[in-house]
Amino acid sequence: MKTVQRGNKQLRVADDRLEDMVRSGYMEVDSVTGQPLSPPAPADGGAALKKEATALRKENKALKEQVAELARQVEALTAQSGAQ
């Protein structure tokens, strides 16, 4: 028998049902201490996290380009005001 937990609910399940319970969002915990033994797997296999990471990388690249452009404008204005 294994102990699984989701939120504040702990259940004892048969060894062969452990994988099913982990896939449905439960995590295996030590039956004595209550400490997690393995992290819960994402329900969609991490596809949503990968999609979000890709979107964030794209946004980060665009923001870096925007910062670089603004830095060039600041340098130009600083040089222009220094020349006057």
Secondary structure, DSSP 8 states (H G I E B T S, - for coil): -EEEEETTEEEEE-GGGHHHHHHTT-EEE-TTT--BSS----TTTTHHHHHHHHHHHHHHHHHHHHHHHHHHHHHHHHHHHHH-
